[in-house]
Amino acid sequence: MFSAKKILIIAAIVLVIIAIPVTIYLLQQQQELRSHAEPATTLSFSPPSTASTPIQAKKGDTVDLDVMV
């Protein structure tokens, strides 16, 4: 009565008929936006150095800095 080829074609058509409305429904749903970012990380050096009070060192000197995150 039905060959395997006809059954596969009918199954594919039924799948497409079901998939299209489901896809349209899911695409129309409002997306949930999540914004749970961590606060910015603070990076600091010890001893402190600013533009007005820079660390004074000569070329070739070893400078020890502790980095705090």
C-alpha positions as CSV (number, residue, x, y, z in Angstrom):
1,M,0.0,0.0,0.0
2,F,2.6,2.6,1.1
3,S,6.2,2.3,0.2
4,A,9.0,3.4,2.5
5,K,9.7,6.4,0.2
6,K,6.1,7.6,0.5
7,I,6.1,7.2,4.3
8,L,9.4,9.2,4.5
9,I,8.0,12.0,2.3
10,I,4.7,12.2,4.4
11,A,6.8,12.2,7.7
12,A,8.9,15.0,6.4
13,I,5.9,17.1,5.4
14,V,4.3,16.5,8.8
15,L,7.5,17.5,10.5
16,V,7.7,20.7,8.5
17,I,4.1,21.5,9.2
18,I,4.7,21.2,12.9
19,A,8.1,22.8,13.0
20,I,7.2,26.1,11.3
21,P,4.5,27.2,13.7
22,V,6.6,26.1,16.7
23,T,9.6,28.1,15.4
24,I,7.5,31.2,14.8
25,Y,6.0,31.0,18.3
26,L,9.4,30.6,19.9
27,L,10.9,33.5,18.0
28,Q,8.0,35.8,19.0
29,Q,8.6,35.2,22.7
30,Q,10.3,38.1,24.5
31,Q,13.9,37.4,25.3
32,E,14.9,37.6,29.0
33,L,17.8,39.9,29.4
34,R,20.1,39.1,32.3
35,S,22.7,41.6,33.6
36,H,24.4,40.1,36.6
37,A,28.0,41.2,35.9
38,E,30.4,41.4,38.8
39,P,31.6,44.8,39.9
40,A,34.8,46.1,38.2
41,T,38.1,44.7,39.6
42,T,40.3,47.2,41.2
43,L,44.0,47.0,40.4
44,S,46.5,48.8,42.6
45,F,50.3,48.8,43.1
46,S,52.3,49.1,46.3
47,P,54.1,51.5,46.8
48,P,51.5,53.8,45.3
49,S,52.5,55.9,42.3
50,T,50.7,58.8,40.7
51,A,51.5,61.4,38.0
52,S,52.4,63.9,40.7
53,T,54.4,61.5,42.8
54,P,56.0,58.9,40.5
55,I,58.3,56.1,41.7
56,Q,61.9,57.4,41.2
57,A,64.3,54.9,39.8
58,K,67.4,55.0,37.6
59,K,67.9,53.0,34.4
60,G,68.9,49.5,35.4
61,D,67.6,49.7,39.0
62,T,65.5,46.9,40.3
63,V,62.0,48.1,41.4
64,D,59.9,45.9,43.6
65,L,56.1,46.3,43.2
66,D,53.3,44.4,44.8
67,V,50.2,44.1,42.6
68,M,46.9,43.8,44.4
69,V,43.7,42.7,42.6
